[in-house]
């Protein structure tokens, strides 16, 4: 999504559908394009919450630099982006509002680079209070991550686990995680190569019926191939139009407002 004008048009489609804010989940060192995010937010009036933290190491633009960093140096960078602002070309822009992490099977403990990244993220959450969103690969387990953050006195309600609606489509596992107090960010919406929207709606309906409506947030996990302004048949507005209407038919407008407004507001506040 590297065409500024197309991305700007997409944000305006989202705004026209009622969108006020969204989180951009690309973190430090992984092509965040913070100047474009900053300009697009000012130009459209839509709040864009940017991330510090880390994605999977294969996405880092400078893996040698990453290898040279210590846990403490990474912690200092992450904290500064939250408390002072994100620097680009000797200019400090807006502060990061979320800490991003990425989990692959076993690597948060076994791989030295992932270990220092996770500990740096946890230390940052401890010292700033910023919320944490965790990308989950298939096979990655959320329970050790909850324990790691607990060791840093980061409460479960400051964590949200992403993509488990496709990475681990297991109702019992989702209930177990939500019972700890973490949030689940469901974003396999209209990603038909994984499953259809009816399957997604069944999961959301199940979790709501089990009393976990306050633990659900929604997104699209979108790519340029899934944006109207880049040539796709739908875009960011799909979440606030087609999918929203389907949710309201099943669960009512109050539940949908909780998923899209109340829960994200509580999670993002610090």
Secondary structure by P-SEA (a helix, b strand, c coil): cccaaaaaaaaaaaaaacccccccccccccccaaaaaaaaaaaccbbbbbbcccccccccccaaaaaaccaaaaaaaaaaaacccccccccccbbbcbbbbbbccccccccaaaaaaaaaaaaaaaaccbbbbbbbcccccaaaaaaaaaaaccccccbbbcccccccccaaaaaaaaaabbbbbbccccccccccaaaaaaaaaaaaaacccccbbbbccccccccccccccccccccccaaaaaaaacccaaaaaaaccaaaaaaacc
